[in-house]
Amino acid sequence: MTTTLRPPFHLAIPVRDLAASRQFYGELLGCPEGRSSERWVDFDLFGHQVVAHLVDEDHCDKDDNRDDRHITGHNPVDGESVPVPHFGLVLDWEDWLKLAEHLTAAGTKFVIEPCIRFQGQVGEQATMFLLDPCGNALEFKSFRDPSQLFAK
């Protein structure tokens, strides 16, 4: 597989608490903070720009009994119930292992615990899902063989 440098993506997400977002993205995930205002904060998510935009409480549909406020559905994938929508990154294998270890040690509540999906099959991958403080679902994954990213 030929590695091609691709442009970073930009993603704007709704949040209801910038301080909680700074703690989650900045401290827990280790994303450097870029520009900000009273209503938004840029984060460098492994070279990609994720912007946390402060929205009204009702947009995040705060319900203290639910952590999955933005999840509108789930799809079965390799025996797991994958939240939809979600976003995330495909990391190098060692970077994924380090992040999984860091998040586990920090006591992170996972939607799907760090695991290996499609073991022994084409597209074998490490994956984990978690929610940010506003209920946005994130997936971090890695392929032992990066050339299998789009393999069938």
N, C-alpha and C positions, 0 to 999 in steps of 0.2 A: 504494500500500500504506500502510495506517495503521500507524504505529509504536506499539506498546503496550509500556509498561514491564512487564517480566515479573520475577517473583521470581527471585533467584539460585538456582542449583541447589547441592546438597550432594552430594559424591561422596567416599566413603572407599575408598582403594586400599591394597593390601598392598605393603610395602617391606621390605627386609632390612637397610637401612643408612640411618639418619636423617641422618647427615652427608652422604652422597652425595645423598640426596633434597633436603637444604637447598641443596647446590651446584647441582643440576639445576633445581629449581623456583624457588629463591630467587635464585641468581646468574645462571644461564644464561637462564631464562625471565623473570626480573625480578619474580617474584611476592612481594609483601610477606608476611612471616610474621606470623601471628596467635598465638593461644594455643598452648601446647605442654606436653608432659610428657616423661618419660623414654621413653615408648612411642609418642607420636604428635606430629604437627606440623600445624597449620592453615596453609594457604596461600591467599592472595587471588589467584585465577586470573582476572584481568580482571573482578573483581566477583563471582566465584563461589567457593564454599568447597570446596576440595579438601583432604582430610585424609590425610596419609601415616601409616599405622598400621604400626608395627614388628611383623613376624611372624617366626616361626621360619624358619631357613634352608631347611628342607625344603619350606615352603609356596611359596617362590619357586623351588623346584626348580633351585637353582644348578647350572649346568653351564657351565664356562668357555668351552665351544665354542658356546654358544647365547646370543643376545641376546634371543630371543623367547619367554621362559619362559611367558608367559600367553596367547600367541596359540594358539588352538585350531583355527583354520582361516583360509582366505583366500577371497575372492570376486573374480572378475574384474570390474573396472569401468574402462571406457574404455581397455582395453589394459594396465591395471596389476593387480597382485595385492594387493588390499586386505586388511590383517590384521583378523581378527575374534577377540575383541572389541577395540574401541578407543573412546576418548572424545576430546572436544576442543571447540573453539569455532569459531563463525562470526564472523570479525572484519570490521571495515571494510576496504575495499580498501587504503588507505594503511597502516593498522596491519599488515595481512598482509604487505605488501611490506617494511616496516621489520623485522618479525620474521624473515621469510625471509632478508633481508640479514644481520641480526645472527647468526642461527643458522649461516648459511653461512660467514660470516667467523670464527666461533668454531670452525669445523672439525667441526660436528655431523655424525654419521653418520646419514643418513636411511634409512628403510625405503623411502619414495618421495620422491624429490627434489622441491623446490618446482617446480610446473608448473601449466599451465592445462589443465583437463579440460573435455571437451565443447565445444571451441573452435567458435564460430560457431553453436552450437545453443542451444535453450532450456536454461536452467540452467548456462550457462557459468560455471566457477568456478576459482579458484586454490586449490591444495591442497598439503599436504605432510604426511608421516607421519614420526614418530620414536619412539624407545623411551626410557623413563626408565631409571634404573639397575637396576630390578627387572624390566624387561621389559614394563611396561605400555605399550601402544601409544597414542599421541596423534595426533590429526589437527587441524590448523589449516586452515581454509578461508575463502574470501571469495567473494562474488558481485559482479561488476562492477555488476549490477543487483539490489540486494537484494530487490526484489519477486519475484524468481524463485526464492527459497529453496525453495518447495514447488511450483514450476511443473512441469507434465507435458510 
